[in-house]
């Protein structure tokens, strides 16, 4: 699914760094929506994103507001 141009490459990092990226987008850039497009077609990526990344980002965002 990668498209050409800036931002076309997948971000490969730990759940903690993903949560930090999302937190910065929400707090500093005022994003209100984040779309997750898995690099692979497996449910494993979505499961980990939902179980590890989103709760960590929400916790940090809630603590800073």
N, C-alpha and C positions, 0 to 999 in steps of 0.2 A: 503493500500500500504506500510505501514512501513516494512522495511527490518530489519534483525538482525544486531547487531554490532553497533559501534559508529555512531551517527547521525541518528539512526533509529527512534527516537522519534520526534513527531511534535513539532515545536516551537509555543507556545501559548503566545502571548504578544500583546502589543498595536501597532498600525500602526507606531507610532513614534519610538518605539524600533526596529521594523522591519527595518525601514528606516536607523536607526543607524547601525544595523548589516550589511546591504547591503553596506552602505557607507564604513564601515571599511574593508569589503572584497575587495571592488574595490580599495580603496586607499592604504591600508596597504599590502594586499595580491595580488594585481594586477589582481583580477578577471575581466574578460571582459564579462562574461555571468552568469546570475542567473536563475536557473530553479525553477519555482513555481509548486509544486505538492500539490493541496488542500487536506486537511484532510478529507473533506466531498465532496460528489458529487454535491453540490449545486453551482450555479453560484454566490451566494452571496459572497463567499470568494474571488473568482477571481475578482469580481467587486470592492470590497473594496481594494484588493491588487493593482489593476490597477488605481483606483481613488485616493487612499490615500498614499499608501506606495511608489510606483514608483515615482510619482512627488516629494515627499519629499526627497527621496534618490537622485534623479537627481539634485534637487536644491542644496543640500549640496555638492554633488560631483562637480558640476559646480562652486560653490563658492570657492572650495578649489584648483581648478586647474588654 
